[in-house]
Amino acid sequence: MSFESLINATIVEEVLKVTTDRERPLEGTGEGRFFHSPNRINAGFPSGHTINTFALASIFAHEYHDKLWVKILVYTYAGAVGGARMAADKHFPSDTLAGAAMGWFIGDYIYGKRHNPELDHKPTVAERILDHVHVGIGALPAPTRP
């Protein structure tokens, strides 16, 4: 699950970096303009370090949901990584916050799809949200049974 969350987080990160093309704090005018980065592959949004560490932290926190010390440890570490990226002027706070949220959600989703639900009988946040999402044409009536 950890490797799958890292792969998915990296794919999301790279697609968003190329798409948003956001300047880093020490690039250009320092305003973090979108679609102005000198290097699309190395753009600033979202923070790759943060999205990956929060994806891993989410997997570990879900796997060891009954151990508070594990949750504190992994989320403290992930938060420190995001803080270090901001302190080094590599990312704006919004880059790290968005990376943290996306990473956590990716880890939550992967855990919900890959773990054995018979072990804890607890749906993940992603499952609870996606249970309410319905794709289709809302104007059509529901099929009736004869």
N, C-alpha and C positions, 0 to 999 in steps of 0.2 A: 504494500500500500504506500510505503514511503517513496519508493522509486516512481510509482505511478503518479503520485501527487507532485513530485519534482518535475516529471516530464510534462504533465499538464500545465503546471504553473509556468514552466519555461516557455511553452508554446504560447500561452496567453500573454506572457510578458513580451515576447519578441514581436508578436503580431501588433500589440498595442504600441510598442516603441516605434515600430516602422510606420504605423498609422498616424499616431499623434505627433511624432517628430518634435518633442518638446526640448527646449534648451535646458541645460543644467545651470545651477546658480552662478558658475564662473564662466559661462559662455555668453556671447553676444552682449546684450544690455544688462543681463543679470535679472531680467524680469520674468523669465520662465515662459517666454512666448511659445505657443504651439505652432507647429509647421515651420520652424526656423532653426532647428538644430543643424550644426555643421556636419554631423554624422548620424544619419537616420538609424543605423544599427545600434548605436551607442547613445540613443536619446535618453532623456531623464524620466519619462513617465511610462510605466510605474517603476518603482525601485525593485530591481531584480533580486537583490540580496534579501529585501524584506518580504517579497511575495514567496520566495522559496523557503525562508526560515519559518514564516507563519504557516505555510502549507505543511511542513514537517511537524511543527509544534501542534497543529490541529490534529494530525494523525496520532501523535503520542498522547495528547491530552484525552482524545476519545478512547484510545486503546486502554489507557490506565485511568479511566474515569472515576474509579473509586479511590485513587491516590491523589490527595490534594497537593502533596509536595511535588509530584511530577508536573501537574498543571502549572504550579507557581514557577518551577524551574524552567520549563520549556517556553512559557510565555514571557518570562523575564529575559531569557536569552534572546528570543525573537525581538522583543522590544528594544533591547540593548543594540542589536544589529541595526535596526531602523534608526535609533538615536545616533549611532556612530556614523551612519551614512549622512545624516543631516549635519552633524558636528564637523565632518570633513568637507562640507560644502559640495557634496556630490548630488544631493537631492533637496528639493523643497519639501516642507512638511506634508503637503498634499500628495506628493509622490509616494512618500513612505506610508501615509495613512491609507491611501488607495491600495498600495501593494499589500499592506497588512490585512485589509478587509478581503481582498481577492484571494490571497493565500489561505486565509482561514476558511473561506467558503469552499475553495477547491479541496482542501483537506477534509472538510466536513462532508462534502459530496462523495469523495472517493471512499471515505470510511463507511458511509451509509450504503454504498453500492457493493463493497467488498468484504465487510466483516460478516460474521455469522450472527444473524439477529436472534437466534435461539439462545445465545449467551446472555443477553441483557434485556431483550424485549423493549428497547428504547429507540424510537425513531430520531434521526438526526434533524437538525434545523432545516437542512436542504430538503429532506423528504417532507417535512411538514409544510414548507412553502410550496414545493412543487406539486404536492397533492391538490392544491387549490388552483393550479394553472391548467387551463383547458385550451387546446389549440383547435380551431375549427370555426365554422360559420355559426355565429350565435343566433341567427334569425331562423334557422331550421329547427323544426320541432324534434323532440327526442323520439326515436323509433318506439312504436308500441308493439306489444306482444299479442298474438292472437288468442 
